[in-house]
């Protein structure tokens, strides 16, 4: 069967990641790269084309799909150029810098009859899929809280990510992934309210810390926190990595690390109160926060998931051939952009925002 012929605009970090994955990917033929900085093309794999311009890549009759991995503020114009040249489009996240940009992109892609989707490969992160499997299984009973966090120890960002005009900052960089994961974890559930704290801790122009609190229609509260300057001296405890906590009325689960370690934790029985009788312990009368009596805490292993980022492109190839739907749908990315707008408004005003 004829491979899907893909050429990529942008040979920065993600461009290199795509090159490593797609050079010999089944069902895909990687054609080559364009980049506004010619020096970025010096280490392109021999045998791949090095286009002199974006236009040359877009107009190459041997290219079926243009994968856009350029700076965030370039996505809109490049999507329109590719679509108008009759090329199918795969765009890096965030797909656009505003809802109006996305609406424009979608309208032009529909008008030109080209396929259009977004690279949200972190739907296949093992840590996320483990937390999602715990939630989906119902093993924790009625879930009341989901926490997702990502901490770093340096603080400074690199290259164009430090400039607001280029679409830099952590909300655009990682926030779009973390919010997409939460929304995809709770499909079809309305998000009622959003409250956010967004800060520039040590960066001048762009955000490097945020905490986002969401309340869903099914009474689940979700918290997403990211800090690039969230210091601690316990690297061995995966402090500077990913953390999930899922709490229900039949137990909790913690999931630590991108390649996760953790457990499902339950109690063998609940603490008891005897009416009219005061019980003193070493921890005081409130035993809920004291050491658990021996045998009270029981654990189970986390579910095993088999997932990797290659799964995204496996779906892409099948969907491109019409064998299944694209995993990432444009209405889903629109909802994430709407949520990011609400997050920014809440961060600016200090108020909770009604969402859906």
Secondary structure, DSSP 4 states (H G I P E B T S, - for coil): -PPEEEEEE--SHHHHHHHHHHTT-TTEEEEEEE-SSGGGGTTSPTTSEE-SSHHHHHT-TT-SEEEE-S-GGGHHHHHHHHHHTT-EEEEESSS-SSHHHHHHHHHHHHHHT--EEEE-GGGG-HHHHHHHHHHHHTTTSSEEEEEEEEE-S-----GGGG-GGGT-SHIIIIIHHHHHHHHHHTTT--EEEEEEEEE-SS-SSS--EEEEEEEETTS-EEEEEEESS---S-GGGTTTSEEEEEEETTEEEEEETTTTEEEEEEESS-----TT-----TT-S-GGGSPPPTT-EEEEEPPP----THHHHHHHHHHHTTSS--SS-HHHHHHHHHHHHHHHHHHHH-S-EE--
